Amino acid sequence: MPQPRCRHCDALLTLTLVDLGQSPLANSYVPPEQADIPDATYPLHTRVCTQCWLAQVDDAVPPEEIFSNNYAYFSSFSDSWLAHCKTYAENMIQRFDLGPDSLVVEIASNDGYLLQYFVERGVPVLGIEPSANVAQVAEQKNVPTLVEFFGQSLAERLTQEGKRPDLIASANVLAHVPDINDFVDGVATLLHEDAVYTVEFPHLLNLIKQVQFDTIYHEHYSYLSLLTVEKIFARAGLRVFDVEELQTHGGSLRVFACLNEASHSEGPGLAKVRADETAAQLDRAEGYMNFTARVEQVRDGLLTFLNTAKAEGKTVAAYGAAAKGNTLLNYAGIGPDLIAYCVDRNPAKQNTLLPGSRIPVRPVGALRADPPDYVVILPWNIRDEVINQLSDLRDHGTRWVTAVPEIRVS
């Protein structure tokens, strides 16, 4: 294969962050009747551009194969995430004086999890969501939704139709687009005057520091730092004017951007995050070295724990049929012999098998029906939320386990 090139600046990619081998699509849950059909697997190799410092996986899978009409991720199954979104809506309405004459557009609006809170406050909204099944749920929440992929051509069409948003929002979508330049060009086209674009994404700095390699999967094409986002935005005529550090998804950034000529002044968060990234050497190759060895330590720690539990006759289940969990399970080669089953609140995932590992997915009630000795919380970012929801299991002796950045049993 030819040497891959950077999806932003087209430089040759010569620096590896981590190679996780062959892996199935992280959200391709398997119907039980297809259990005997092998999963399609694709290389999951993350490289870093030494010109613009964009971390990215190889282009191994067309987006149409990932974000299908039956995409299984629904944002509304995490209570903490919904609370985060409601607070965001309230803060944006106040900060940018949004009202009945405003328009808020969300790109990758999923099931209306965010825009519903603007609707409740009487602010007009428009969702853009490529997956038809989740868009249909959004419409039931009075969130009008276009079932399309976002990019420059759609932005031009919306502009011609007179859609001029005062706020464009996207949470955890910038990493999901294979053509990041086309996406950001579209945002720049849709913005006007002092309109604002906010984008949230897991911070690459935390991915490296906390060994969050399980957030790497095929639908996450890019892994973002403020350093790189500022470069990508500047190319499209956008200026970052503020940034907030968030606790979501193991540590995220919320970046505020506008057109170069807009009047927004620079906020206090920018200088701190820029300094943190410089201190972590994200602007040089040294900042990305030795990550693979740390990833292998996490894998080996989890396997040692599970094999010991098996040898002791302990029962182990998992909570959360999350994409990050599938990356971890498949990289470590874990199957039903080590984790008997996984539970999830999302009915779309229940009564399926996890891709690759083929661990069965059951409703959350399965944990109470027959409490296991250990529950591995695969979406470690909502560990506290899960433990609080299922605190009664402690009375049966159940203990909670997370594997990232190291084995933690409580």
Secondary structure, DSSP 8 states (H G I E B T S, - for coil): ----B-TTT--B--EEEEEEEEEE-TT--B-GGGTTS---EEEEEEEE-TTT--EEE---S-HHHHS-TT----GGG-HHHHHHHHHHHHHHHHHTT--TT--EEEES-TTSTTHHHHHHTT--EEEE-S-HHHHHHHHTTT--EE-S--SHHHHHHHHHTT---SEEEEES-GGG-S-HHHHHHHHHHH--TT-EEEEEEEBHHHHHHTT-GGG--TT--EEB-HHHHHHHHHHTTEEEEEEEEE-GGGSEEEEEEEETTS-----THHHHHHHHHHHTTTTSGGGGTTHHHHHHHHHHHHHHHHHHHHHTT--EEEE---HHHHHHHHHHT--TTTS--EE-S-TTTTTSB-TTT--BEE-THHHHHS--SEEEESSGGGHHHHHHHTGGGGGGT-EEEE-SSS-EE-
